Amino acid sequence: MRRREFIKKSSAVGLTGLLGQGCSSNFEKSRSAHGPGFDIHPFINAHPEAVFIVETSVESKYDYESLHKEGLKFASEIIVKSDTTGYPNSTLVTVKNNWHGIQKGDLMAENTDPHFIEGWVMGMMEKGPRKFFTGDANDLNRLFTKLDFAALAERNGVNLEYYNKDYWELKKDQIKYLKIPNGVVFDTMGHIPPFGNPDTFLVNVAKLKAHSMGITTTVKSLQGLCPGMFRRFCTPYKNVRSRGDKKYARFLKKNFERDIEKLYAKHVKQGIPRWDKPSGGAGYTGGIWQEQWVQRMLDSYSVSPSGLHIVEGIYAMDGNGFGAGPHEKSPEGYTSRDYMSNVIIFGLDPFRVDIISHWMAGHEPGNFGLFHIAIERGFSDVLDPHDIPVYFWKDGRAELTGLEKLPRSPLKTLYLQRDYNGQNEPTYHLCDEPFDYSAWKKGVRVGECTPSVIEFDRDAGGDITTKLSKPERGHVYVDILDRNGTKIGQLLADGELEPGRHQVVWDGFNAPGLYNVYSKGMNWDAEKKIVTYS
């Protein structure tokens, strides 16, 4: 079964049982086989709801031997031999790396480290499988010299292919067409085989780095399964038909532009954080740009194979993902930087892995539209990182821990910069503003009611009251002003008020004067209203 059928069944059999089976036909067939084989460690299989963290100790990204050793050790602990369950040794292991075909000088963190991958492949081979494939829909030829991809593949007998071509240039066995159930942008999607073929096992290894979409992790890594124009999810939605070759039009939904606009308006009204950023320039910015990227990504994800999802974060990068960032220019002219973050993040649920990855990169996951819309479309069931069990993995054992104990490497991104409506956030920033998960869990969405001061008056008992509405949990204030409008005092309501409509009774003033009543939330100020009491 494909992902959508998998999600629909989850309510009946539970997340643990379903993810344990896998969620595409290649997993089901392989896992039913017997005889000499391999499997994911039983503790990991038994906890598909969890995310696991390995802390590494590599001192330099140029320490290729240590990077190799970390990959080897990691695979030797995560993959186990199995004679009765799991996958036969004849299974083709498909390794999807975050190799996008660009390498700029010293910026190695644009790509999953190849020395780590080579160690991983050798570690898996020790457990039984011998057939490996790695590839991407990007042009990897430019990386062969810099990062030695070809030599890596040749040394280990790994089949390495890249498909940076349009679909009509590919042979029949180099592309497969997948119908998208309930797609938003795509009616049909092209993916490169053998990813998702029967008798294959997916290892999806993303890179921990900042990007225009936030942090590039496992879900976005799967974008590299799509060749040609199928892969260009970043193209502004209004330009898809005009800038792309018209031969691709037959794969698109008939009125997807209209649907994108409707969904965007809906999500702005719901108050997805930062979604109200206007679009500008050539369209490569703004909330609607994120909307169309997320919808295309989830269309493709719905027919992607499942497997083991890993974020290689032994070293990481801030900025835009391609060399631009918040720093002074390097000697080679780049303003992003690589960091020795020394972590590996992994699990069976890619959205949970990515939520924890965003947290560990210094961001608040509730501020990213991808995670909201993935829940809306039925691909995920969690938003709050505190609801995800997290384990440190060390020497083959798992130890439950809390978010506060996780190492964090702040990676600034240019994701939906708040430079509008009087805001002056820097181009590169952390999306670390608080998000009210408690209100979200109660079904109150940010922005579901308009923040406003509705009424300021006396009640029947003669007390001064304020009626107001709040879209988020937050404080309510009254500023006391003199006749010149200068603030001479302030009253604060007891505690933070939950989202919704409220009537606040004020004690502490009865004298005539000017009162500025307002409500303050996490991401907004209510409309201020100056009133006179006499």
TIDO-816519 format. One record per residue: residue in one letter; x, y, z of N, C-alpha, C, O in turn. Coordinates in steps of 0.2 Angstrom, whole numbers, plus 2048, in hexadecimal, padded with zeros to 3 digits. Last residue first. Example, Ala and Ser with C-alpha at 12.3 -4.5 7.8 and 13.67 -1.06 7.14 Angstrom:
// residues 2
s8407F58238447FB824840800827843806828 a8427E482783E7EA8278427F08278477EF82A 
//
This chain:
// residues 534
s7B29258A47B192B8A97AB92A8AD7A992E8B1 y7BE91F8997B991E89E7B89248A37BD9278A5 t7C191D8887C192288E7BC91F8937B691E891 v7CD91387F7C69148817C79198877CC91A88A i7D590D8717D59128767CE9138797CA915874 k7DA8FD86D7D490186D7D59068737D5904879 k7E48F38627E38F78687DD8FC8677DB8FE862 e7E28E285D7E08E985B7E08EE8617DC8EC866 a7EF8D88647E88DA8637E78E18617EB8E5862 d7FD8D385D7FA8D78627F38D88607F28DA85A w8068C385B8018C88598008CD85F8018CB864 n80B8B785F80D8B98598098C08568098C1850 m8078B586C80E8B486A8108B78648168B9863 g7FD8C38717FE8BC8708058BB86F80A8C086F k7F48CF87B7FA8CE8777FB8C68777FB8C387C s7E88DC87A7E98D587C7F08D38787F08D5872 y7E48EB8827E68E787C7E88E087F7E98DF885 v7DE8FC8857DD8F48867E08F08807DE8F287B n7E290A88C7E39068867E38FF8877E88FC88A y7D89178937DB9108947DC90D88D7D790C889 l7D792689C7D89228957DB91B8967E091B89A g7CC92A8A97D292A8A67D292789F7CC92589C p7C69298BA7C592B8B37CC92B8AF7D192D8B3 a7C991B8C47C99228C37C89238BC7CA91F8B7 n7CA90E8C77C39118C77C39188C57BE91B8C3 f7D39008C87D39068C57CB9088C57C79048C2 g7D48F38CD7DA8F78CE7D98FE8CB7DE9028CC d7CE8E58C37CE8E98CA7D48ED8C97D98EC8C6 w7C48E08B57CA8E38B87C98E68BF7C48E98C0 v7C08D18AD7BE8D68B27C48D98B67C88D68B8 v7BE8CC89D7C38CD8A27C08D38A77BE8D88A5 q7B78C08937B68C68977BA8C789D7BA8C38A1 h7BC8B98837BD8BA88A7B98C088D7B98C5889 r7BE8AD8777BB8B38797BB8B38807B98AE884 g7CE8A58727C68A58737C48AC8757C88B1875 p7DC89D87B7D88A08757D18A08767CE89C879 e7DE8A288C7DE89D8877DB8A08817D78A5881 l7E88AE8947E28AC8927E28A788C7E68A8888 e7F48AD8A27F38AD89B7EC8AB8997EA8A689C g7F18B78B17F38B18AD7F28B28A67F08B88A4 d7E68C48B47E98BE8B77EB8B88B27E68B68AF a7EB8D28AA7E68CD8AC7EA8C78AF7F08C68AE l7F38E18B07F48DA8AC7EF8D58AF7EE8D48B5 l7F48F28AD7F18EC8B17F28E68AC7F18E68A6 q7FF9008AF7FD8FA8AB7FA8F58AF7FC8F48B5 g8039128AD80290B8B07FF9068AC7FD9078A6 i80491C8A480691D8AB8059178B08079178B5 k80892089480691B89880991C89F80F91E8A1 t80192F88D80792C890805926895801927899 g7F79378897F89308857FE92C888800927885 n7F49428907F894388A7F993C8867FD93C881 r7ED93D89A7E99418957ED94288F7EA94488A d7F492D89D7F293389F7EE9378997EE934894 l7EE91B89D7F29218997EF92889D7EA92889F i7F190B8A07EE9118A27F29178A07F89178A1 d7EF8FC8977F39028987EF90889A7EA90A897 v7EB8EC89B7E88F389A7ED8F889C7F08F88A1 y7ED8DC8937EF8E28967EA8E88967E68E8891 v7EE8CB8927EA8D08917EC8D68957ED8D589B h7F88BE88A7F78C28907F28C888D7F18C9887 g7F38AE8837F88B38847F58B88897F08B788C r7EF8A28767F08A387D7F58A987E7FA8AA87B e7E78A98687EC8A586B7EC8A68727EA8AB875 p7DD8B18647DE8AB8607E48A78637E48A1861 k7D18B986E7D88B786D7D98B18697D68AC86A s7C68C78717C78C086E7CF8BF86D7D28C486C l7BE8CF87F7C38CE87A7C38C78777C08C387A k7B78DB88A7B68D58867BB8D58807BC8DA87D t7BB8E089A7BD8E18937BB8DA8907BC8D5892 t7B48EB8A77B58E48A47B78E689D7B68EB89A i7B28F18B77B48F28B17B68EC8AD7BA8E88B0 d7A38EF8C17AA8ED8C07AC8EF8B87A88EE8B4 g7958F08C37998F68C37A18F58C27A58FA8C2 g78E8E58C17908E68C87948EC8C87978EE8CE a78C8E48B47868E68B87888E88BF7858EC8C2 d79B8EC8AD7968E78AD7918E98B27918EF8B5 r7A18F98A37A08F78A979B8F18A97968F18A5 d7AD8F68957A78F98987A78F789F7AB8F38A2 f7B28F28857B58F588C7B08F988F7AE8FE88D e7B38E68797AF8EB87D7B38EC8837B68E8886 i7BC8DF8717B58E086E7B28E68727AE8EA86F v7CC8DF86A7C88E28707C18E386E7C08E886A s7D18D18617CE8D88627CC8D98697CA8D486C p7D78C58567D88C885C7D58CF85C7D78D3858 t7CB8BA84F7CF8C084E7D18C38547CC8C4858 c7CE8A98507CA8AE8527CE8B58517D48B4852 e7D78A184B7D189F8497CC8A484B7C68A5848 g7E58A384D7E18A88487DA8A68477D78A9842 v7E98938507EB89A8507E889E84B7E789C845 r7DB8898557E088A8507E28928517DE896852 v7D687E8607D688585F7DC88785B7E288685D g7D78718647D387385E7D387A85C7D087C857 k7DF86F86E7D886F8707D487186A7CE87286A k7EC86F8687E986986A7E286986C7DE86486B w7ED87D8687ED8798617EA8738637E587085F a7EF8808757E98838727E887F86B7E287D86A s7FC8798777F687887B7EF87A8787EA876878 y80588086E80287986D7FC8778717F887386E d80888E86980488C86F80188586D7FC88486A f81989286781389086480F88C86981188886D p82689F86882189A86B81B89886781889C864 e8328A185B82D8A485F82889E86282789985F d83C89C85383C89985A83689D85E83689C864 c84289B84683B89C84783A89884E83789384E l8518A684484E89F8478468A08488448A684A h8578AD8358548AD83C8528A683E8528A183A y85B8B882885C8B182B85B8B183385D8B6836 t8568C58288548C08228568B98258518B5823 p84E8CA8388548CA8338528C482E84E8C082F e83E8D38398428CD83B8488CC8368478CE830 n8358DD83B83C8DE8388418D983A8478DA83C q8248E28388298DE83B8308DF8388308E0832 g81B8EA83181E8ED8378248E983A8278EB83F n8168E18288128E382D8158E68338148E5839 y8258D782681F8DA82381B8DC82981C8DA82F d82F8CE8288318D482682B8D882382C8DC81F r8328BF82D82D8C482F82F8CB82E8328CF833 q8358B38218388B88258328BD82782E8BF822 l8348A581D82E8AA81E8308AF82382E8B0828 y84489F82083D89D81F8388A28218388A5827 l8518A082084E8A681D8468A481D8438A8819 t85989A82F8568998298538A08268528A482A k86689583A86289A83885F89983186389782C l86788984586888A83E86488F83C85E88D83B p86D88485586988985186B88A84A87188C849 s86E87585A87287985686E87E85286C87C84D r86C86D86A86987186586E875861872878864 p86A85D87186E86286F86B866869868863865 l85D85A87D85F85987686485E875863864876 k85785C88985D859889860858882866856882 e84A86188784F86588A85686388A85B86688B l84385688284585B87D84B85F88084F86187D g84984788B84484C88A84785188584D851884 t84B83588884D83B88A84884188984283F887 l84E82488984982988884C82F88B84F82F891 e85B81B88185981E887854824886856829883 a85F80C87885B81287885A81587F858811884 r86E80587286980587786580C877869811875 g87980586A87480086986E80086E86A7FB86E d88181086E88480986F87E80486E87E7FF872 k87381A87087A81987187C81287287980E876 w86782586D86981F86B87181E86C875822869 f85B82E87686282E874864826873862822876 y84A83087184F82C87485682E87285782F86C v83B83787384183887084683487484683487A p82A83786E82F83487383683586F836833869 i82184686C82584186882A83E86D82E841870 d81B85187281784B87181B84586E81884086D h82485B87082485887782085287782084E87C p82186086482785C86582785886B82A85386C d81186085D81586286381B85D86481A857865 l80C85985380F85F851813861857819864856 v80684A84B80984D85080C85484E80E855849 d8028428407FD84384680084684C7FD846851 s80284282E80584283580084383A7FA845839 f7FB84182380183E82380583E82A80A83B82A g7EF8488227EE8428247F583E8247F5838825 r7EE85681E7ED8518197EE84A81B7ED845817 e7F085B82B7EA85D8277E98588227E3855821 i7FD85882D7F88558327F185682E7ED85182E a80385F8238048588237FF8548287FC84F826 i80186C8287FD8698227FE8628217F985F81E h80986D83380286E8337FE86B82E7F986782F f81686B82D81386683280C867834808862835 l81787682481786F82281486A827810865825 g81788282B81187F82881187882680C875826 f81E88483B82088283481987F83181787A834 n81D88684881E88C84481E88A83D81F88F839 g81F87B84F81887D84E81888384A812885847 p82D87985282A87684C82387884A821878845 e83888685483288385782E88085282B88384D h84A88385384388685083E88385483F87D857 g85787D85485588485784E88785684D88D858 a85987184F85C87684C85A87D84E85B88284B m85186985785886985985C86E855861870856 w84486C85184686E85884D86E85985087385C h84686684584586D84584787084C84A87584D s84885984984D85C84684D863846851867847 i83B85684E84085685384685A85084A85D853 i83485784183285B84783885C84C83A86184E d83A84C83A83C85383883985883E83D85E83E v83684184183D84284183E84A83F84384D842 r82884383F82B84384683284484683584884A f82984183182684783482884883B82A84D83D p82D83382F83183982D82F840830833844831 d82E82683A82982B83882D83283683083583A l83981F83E83581C83983082183682E820831 g84982884184382584383F82283D842822837 f85683384685382E84284D82B84584C82C84B i86583D84685E83D84885A83884385B83983D i87584084C87183C84786A83B84986983984F v88084D84F87A84985087884684A879847845 n88A85884E88B85285188584E85388584C859 s88C86584988686484E88785D85188485C856 m89786F84489786884689286784C893868852 y89187983689287883D89287183F88F86D83C d89488482989387E82B89487D833899881835 r88B89382389189082788F889828889887829 s8898A081688789B81B88D89781E89289881C t8908A880D88E8AB81488A8A68188888A881E y89E8A78028978A48058968A780C89B8A880F g8AA8AA7FC8A48AE7FB89E8AC7FD8998AE7FB e8B68A48008B38A17FA8AC8A57F88A98A47F3 p8B88AA80C8BD8AB8078BA8A98008BC8AC7FB s8A78AE8118AD8AA8128B28AC80C8B08B0807 k89F8BD8168A18B98118A78B58138AC8B7816 e8968BC82689A8BF82289D8BA81C89D8B481D h8858B482788C8B58298908B982488E8BB81F p8798AE8248798B48288808B682A8818BB82E g8798A88138778A881A8798AE81E87A8B381A a87B89D80587A8A48088778A380F87489F810 g87D89080188389480288289B80588689E807 f8718898018758897FB87B88E7FB87E8907F6 g86988A80C86A88380986F88380387187E801 n86889681286389480D86488D80A86088B805 g86E89482386D89881D86789681886289381B d87888782A87388C82A87288F82387688E81E m87C87682B87D87C82787788182887187E828 a88686983388086C83188187282E88787582F y88C85883788D86083688786283288485F82E i88484E83B88A84F83E88D85683D890858841 g87784C83787885283987F85283D880856842 e86C84382D87484382F87584B83087684F82C v85E83D831861843830868843832869842838 i85482F82A85A83182E85C83982C85B83A826 h84882382A84A82A82884F82C82D84E82C833 l84481482284881782884A81E82684D81F821 g83581481A83B81181B83E81482283A816826 s82A81580B82B81681283281381483580F80F p82981E7FB82A81880082B81A80782E81F808 s81C82A7F78238287F88238227FC81F820800 v81082F7F58118297F18188277F281B8237EE s80F83A7FD80A8357FE80B82F7FA8088297FB y81A8427F981B83E7FF8158387FF817833802 s8148497EF8198447ED81A83F7F381B8397F2 d80B8517F680884D7F180D8477EF80B8427EF l8148577FF80F85280280C84E7FC80B8487FD m81A8607F681E85B7F981A8567FC81C8507FC r80F8687F28128647ED81785E7F08178587EE q80C86E7FE80786A7FB80A8657F580885F7F5 v81887580081587080581186B802811865802 w81887E7F581D87A7F681B8747FB81C86E7F9 q80C8867F780C8817F181287C7F28128777EF e80F88C80480988880380A8837FD80987D7FE q81A89480181B88E806815889805816883805 w81489D7F98198997F681A8937FB81C88D7F8 i80B8A280280889E7FD80E89A7F980C8957F7 g8148A980B8108A480D80D89F80880D899808 g8248AE80381D8AF80581A8A980781C8A3806 t82D8AB7F482C8AD7FB8258AE7FD8218AD7F8 y82E8AC7E68328A77EA8328AA7F18388AA7F4 g8298B67DE8248B17E18288AC7E58258A77E8 a8318BF7DA82F8BA7D582B8B57D78298B07D4 g82A8CB7E682F8C97E082D8C47DB8278C57D9 g8208C27F28238C87EF8288C67E98298C07E8 s8128BF7FD8178BD7F781A8C37F48178C87F4 p8118C280E80F8C38078148C180281A8C0804 k80E8B781C8138BB8188118BC8118108B780D d8058AF8228038B581F8088BA81C8068BF81A w80C8A58288098A38218068AA81E8058AA818 r8118A68358158A982F8128A98288148AB823 p80889883B80D89E83C8108A083681389B832 i7F78978367FE89483580389983680389E832 g7EA89C8377F089F83B7F689B83B7FA89B840 q7DF89A8307E08968367E689883A7E7897840 k7E18A38267DC8A582B7DC8A08317DB8A3836 v7EB89D81F7ED8A48227E78A58277E98A782D h7E489281B7EA8918207EC8988237EE898829 k7DB8978127D98938177DE89381D7DD894823 a7E489C8087E08A180C7DD89D8127DC8A1817 y7EA8908047EE8958077EA89A80B7EB89C811 l7DF88A7FE7E28878047E788C8087E788C80E k7DD8937F37D78917F97DB88F7FF7D9891804 e7E98927EC7E68987EF7E18977F47E189B7F9 i7E88847E97EE8877ED7EC88E7F07ED88F7F6 d7DD8847E07DD8817E67E38837EB7E28837F1 r7E288C7D67DC88E7D97DC88B7E07DA88E7E5 e7EC8837D17ED88A7D37E888D7D87E98907DD f7E68777CD7E98777D37EB87F7D67EC8807DC n7DC8737C47DB8797C77DF87A7CD7DD87D7D2 k7E18667C07DE86B7BB7DE8727BE7E08767BA k7F18607C57EA8617C67E78667C27EB86B7C1 l7FD85A7B97FB85F7BE7F385E7BF7F085C7BB f8018537AF80284F7B57FF8547BB7FF8517C1 r80085A7A47FC8557A47FC8517AB7F884D7AD a80B8637A48048657A67FF8607A77FB8607AB y81786079F81685E7A680E85F7A880C85D7AD k81886579381785E79381585C79A81385679B k81C87279481587179481386979480E867795 d8288757A082787379A81F87079A81D86D79E g8268837AB82787C7AA82587A7A382187E7A0 r8218907AA82888F7AA82A8887A982F8877A6 s81388E7AA8168927A581D8917A582089179F r80F8867B480D8847AD8118887A88128857A3 v81588C7BF8168857BE8158837B78188807B3 n8138997C48178987BE8188917BC81C88F7B7 k80B8997CF80889C7C980C89B7C380A89C7BD y8138937D880E88F7D680B8927CF80888E7CB p8258947D681E8977D98198947D58198937CF t82E8857D982C88A7D482588D7D68218897D8 c83287C7E28328837E48308887DF82F88D7E1 f83186F7DD82B8717E182C8797E382787C7E5 r8378677D283786E7D38318717D782D8757D4 r83585A7CE83885B7D48388637D683A8647DC f82E85A7C282B8577C882E8597CE82A85A7D3 m83885E7B98338637BC82F8607C182C8647C5 g8438517BD8418577B983D85C7BC83E85D7C2 p83E8447C98428477C483F84D7C083984E7C0 c83D8427DA8398447D483E8477CF84184C7D0 l84483F7E58418397E283E83B7DB83D8377D7 g84784A7EC84C8487E784A8427E484E83F7E0 q83D84B7F683C84F7F084184D7EA83F84D7E5 l84284580183F8417FD83D8457F683B8417F1 s84785080984C84C80584984780084C8467FB k83B85480F83E8588098438548058438557FF v83B84B81983584B81583884F80E83684D809 t84784D82084684681D840847818841844812 t84D85E81E84D85782284A85281D84A852817 t85186E81F85186881A85286281E857861820 i84887982884D87582884C86F82384786C823 g84188581E84288482584988082684E882824 m84188781083B88481383C88281B83887F81E s84D88C80D84789180D84188E81083D891812 h85888481A85588581384F88A81384D88C819 a86487C82485F88182385E88281C862880817 k86786B82786987182486387682385E873822 l86B85B82886986082C86C86782A87186882B k86685081A86B85481D86885982286385C820 a85F83F81A85F84681886584A81C869847820 v85D83081486283481886383B81686683D811 n85482281485382981285882E81785682F81C v85481380E85781781385881E81185B82080C l84880780A84A80E80984E81080F84B80F815 f8497F88018497FB80884C802808852803806 t8407EE7F68457F37F78447F57FE83E7F5801 d8367E67F083C7E37F38427E87F38477E67F2 p82F7F17E482E7EB7E98357E87EB83A7E97E7 n8358027E58337FC7E18327F67E68357F77EC g83980E7EC83280C7EC8308057E982A8037E9 f8458117E18428137E783B8117E78378137E2 p84C80E7D58488097D884580B7DF8428067E2 p84181A7CD8438137D084A8137D184E8167CE i83B82A7D08418267CD84181F7D084281F7D7 h82B8307CC83082E7D183582A7CD8348277C8 g81E83C7C78248377C58298367CB82B83B7CE m80D83C7CB81483E7CD8198397CA8178337CA t7FD8437C780283D7C78098407C880B8467C6 d7F884F7CC7F38497CB7F78437CB7F583D7CD f7FE85B7D77FF8557D27F98517D27F784E7D7 v7F88637E17FB8667DB7FC8617D57FA8627CF v7F085A7E97EE8617E87F18657E27EE8687DE g7E984A7E87EF84F7E77EC8567E77E68577E5 n7E283E7EB7E08447EE7E68497EE7E784D7F3 p7EF8347E77E88347E97E783B7ED7EB83C7F1 i7F88347D87F88387DF7F18387E17ED83B7DF k8008277D07FA82B7D07FA82E7D87FB82A7DC l8108277C980C8257CF80682A7D08078307D0 y81B8207BE8168257BF8118237C480F81D7C4 k82D81F7BE82781C7BF8228217C18238267C4 i83C81E7B58378227B883181E7B982F8197B5 q8458157AF84881A7B384381F7B68458247BA d84080C7A684180A7AD84580F7B184780D7B7 k83E81479B83881279E83A80F7A58368107AA k84A82279C84781C79984281979D84081C7A3 l84783479A84982E79E84682879A841828797 e84283E79384983C79184B836795851833794 w83684179883683E79183D83C78F83E83878A y8398477A48368407A483783D79D83883779D d84984F7A584284F7A483F8487A38438437A0 k85684B7B085484B7AA84C84C7AA84984B7AF n8608467BA85F84D7B985C84E7B285F8517AE y8628397C285D83A7BD85B8417BC8558437BC y86F82E7C686C8357C78688367C186A8347BB e8768207CF8738237C987082A7CB86E82B7D1 l87F8137D587E81A7D687B81D7CF87F81C7CA n8808047DE87E8077D787C80E7D88778107DC v88E8007E68888037E78868067E088A8097DD g89A7F97E98967F67E588F7F97E588A7F57E4 n8A38017F089F7FD7F489A7F97F08957F67F2 r8AB8087E88AE8047ED8AA7FF7F08AC7FA7F2 e8A180F7E08A580A7DD8A98057E28A97FF7E1 a89C8187E98988137E689C80D7E489A8077E5 l8A88207EC8A481D7F18A08177EF8A08117F1 a8AB8257DF8AF8207E28AC81C7E88AD8177E9 a89F82D7DD8A08277D98A58227DC8A481C7DB f8A18377E789B8337E789D82C7E389B8277E5 d8AA8417EB8AD83A7E98A78357E98A882F7EC l8A884E7ED8A784A7F28A88427F18A683E7F5 k8AE8547E18AE8577E78AD8527ED8B28527F1 t8AB84B7D68B284D7D78B28507DF8B784E7E2 f89D84A7D68A18447D68A88467D88AB8427DC l8948557D68978537DC89C84D7DC89F84C7E1 r8908567C989485B7CB89785A7D289C85D7D4 n88784B7C888E84A7C48938507C789984F7C7 l87B84B7CD88084A7D288784A7CE88C8497D2 d86D8547CA8738527C78798517CB87C8567CE n85F84B7D28648517D186A84F7CD86B8497CC a8598407D68568437D085A84A7CE85984D7C9 d8648337DB8608397DC85E83C7D686083A7D1 g86A8257E48698297DE86582F7E08638307E6 t8708157E886F81B7EA86E8207E487181E7DF f86E8047EC86D8097E786D8107EB8698107F0 f8747F47F08737FA7F28727FF7EC8767FE7E7 k8757E37F68737E87F08717EE7F386C7EF7F7 r8777DD80287D7DE7FD87B7E27F78807E57F4 p8737DA8138717DC80C8787DE80887D7E080B g87B7D68208787D281B8777D48148797D180F k8827DE82887C7DA82B8787D68268737D3827 e88C7E482188E7DF8278887DB8298897D682C m8847ED81A8877E78178897E281C8887DC81A m8837F782387D7F382187F7ED81E87C7E781F g8907FC82488D7F982A8877F58288867F082B m8918018178967FB8198937F881F8937F2820 v88880B81788780581288B8008148897FA814 w88D81382188781082288680A81D88480581F g89981781B89981482189381082289380A824 e89481F81089881980F89881481589880E814 i88E82981788982481488D81E81288B818812 f89983081D89482D82189082781E88E822820 h89E8348118A282F81589E82C81A89F82681B p89483D80C89583680889983180C89882B80B d88884681588F84481489083D81188E838814 t87C84E80B87D84981088584680F887845809 n88085F80787F85880588085480B884855810 e88486B80C87E86B80887C864806877863803 a88F86A81488986981788386A81387D869815 m89B86F80E89986880D89286681089086180E l8A187D80989A87B80C89887480A894873806 d8AC8808038AD87D8098A687B80C8A6878812 g8A687F7F38AC8807F78AC87C7FD8AB8767FD k8978797F189A8807F08A08807F589F8817FB q88E86F7E789386F7EC8978757EC89B8767E7 i87F8677E288386D7E388886C7E888786A7EE g87785C7E287B85D7DC87F8647DC8828667D7 h8718577ED86D85B7E987185E7E386F8627DF w86E84A7F787384D7F38708517ED86D84E7E9 n86984380386784A80286D84D7FE871851800 n8668327FE86A83780186783E7FF86483F7FA k85E8247FF85D82A7FD86182F80185F831806 v8628147FB8648198008638207FC8668227F7 t85B8057FB85B80B7F785C8117FC859812801 v85F7F47FA85F7FA7FF8608007FB8658027F8 l8577E77F585B7EC7F285A7F27F78547F47F8 t8587D77FD8547DD7FC8597E27F985F7E37FC s85E7CB80085E7CD7F985A7D37F785A7D67F2 n85C7C980D8637CC80B8637CE8048677D2801 p84B7CD8118517C980F8577CC80D8567D280B y8467D68208477D681984D7D18178527D181A g83C7D182D8407D682A8407D582383B7D381F t83E7C183583B7C783483F7CC8308457CB82F t8487B68368407B583583C7BB8348377BA831 d8557BA8378537B483384C7B383284A7B082D s85E7C98378577C68398567C08358567C182E k8697D583D8687CF83A8627CC83C8607CC842 v8667E783E8677E08418667DB83C8627DB838 i86A7F883E8687F283A86A7EC83E8707EB840 i86F8008488688018468667FB8428607F9843 e87D7FC84A8787FC8508717FC84E86D7F9851 s8827FE83D8837F784187F7F784787E7F1849 a87F80B83A87C80683787D7FF83A8787FB83B f88881184388181384387D80D84087980A843 k89580D83F89280B84688B80C846887808849 l89581383289680C83389380A83A89080583A g89482183588F81D83188F81683288A813832 e8A082283D89982484089482083C88F81E83F k8AA81F8348A981B83A8A281C83D89F81783F h8A982A82B8A88238298A681F82E8A181B82E l8AC8358348A68358318A482E82E89E82B82F s8BA8318368B583183B8AE8318398A982D83C e8BF8328298BF82C82C8BA82B8328B7826833 y8BE8408268BA83B8238BA8348268B5831825 d8BE84D82D8C08478308BC84182D8B783F830 y8B88598288BD8568248C08508278C584D824 k8B085D8328AD85A82C8B28578278B0854823 s8B68588428B785C83C8B38598368B3853836 e8B385084D8B685784E8B685B8488B6861849 v8A68468528AA84884C8AD84F84D8A985384E s89D83F85A8A384285D8A88448588AE842859 t88B83E85C89283C85989784085C896845860 e87C83886288183D86388883A86188B835863 v86D83385B87483185C87983785D87883C859 i85C83285F86283785E869833860869830865 f84C82E85985282C85C85883185B858833855 v83B82F85C84183185884783085C847831863 a82C82485B83282785E83782A859837828854 e82281D85682082385882682885B82582D85C p82781085482781584E82581C85082682084C h82D80685D82C80D85F82C811859830816858 a8317FA85882C7FA85D82A80185F825801862 n83C7FD8508367FB84D8307FB85182A7FC84F i84580085A84380585683C803852838807852 f8477F38608447F88648417FE86083C801861 p84C7EB8558457EA8578427F085C83C7F185C h8547F48478547F184E84D7F18518497F5850 i84F7EE8378507F383C8507F184384C7EC844 d8567DF8308517E38328537E98368597EA838 f85B7D282585C7D78298567DB82B8517DA828 g85D7C082285C7C782085E7CC8258627CA829 p85A7AF81E85F7B482085D7BB81D85C7BC818 g8487AD82084F7AB81E8547B08208527B5823 h8397B581983D7B181E8447AF81B8457B0815 a82E7C38168337BE8148367BB81A8377BE81F s8277CE8198247C781A8287C28188277BC819 r82E7D981682E7D781D82A7D081E82B7CE823 s82C7DA8088337D880B8327D68128367D1814 k81F7DE8078217D88048287D58078297CF808 e81E7EA80E81A7E481081D7DE80D81D7D9810 f8287F28078297F080E8257EA8108287E5813 n8227F47FB8297F17FB82A7EF80282E7EA803 s8167FA7FD8167F37FB81D7F07FC81D7EA7FD s81780480C8168038058177FC80381A7F8807 c81880681A81280881781380980F80F80D80C g81B7FA82881E7FE82281780181E8127FE820 q8187F48338177F082D81B7F482781D7F1822 g81A7FE83C81E7F883D81E7F48378237F0835 l81180783981780883781C802838821802834 l8067FF83F80680183880D80383580F800830 g8087FE84D8077F88488087FA84180B7F683D t80980C85080F80785180E80184D8137FF849 l7FD81284D80381484A80980F84A80C80D846 g7EF80784A7F380B84F7FA80C84B7FC809847 v7E58028437EA7FD8467EF80184A7F37FD84E a7DC80D8407D98068427DF8028467DD7FE84B s7E381783D7DE8188427DC8128457DA81184A s7EA8138327EE8148387E981583E7EB812843 k7E48128257E480C82A7E780E8317E580A835 k7E881E8207E181D8217E08178267DB81782A i7F681D81E7F38228237EC8208257EA82082B f7F68138147F981281A7F68178207F5814825 e7F081A80A7ED81480C7EF8128137EC810818 r7FA8238087F482580A7F082080C7EC821811 r80681C80480682080A7FE82180C7FD821812 r80280C7FD8058127FD8038168047FF814808 m8047FA80080080080080480680080A806802 
//
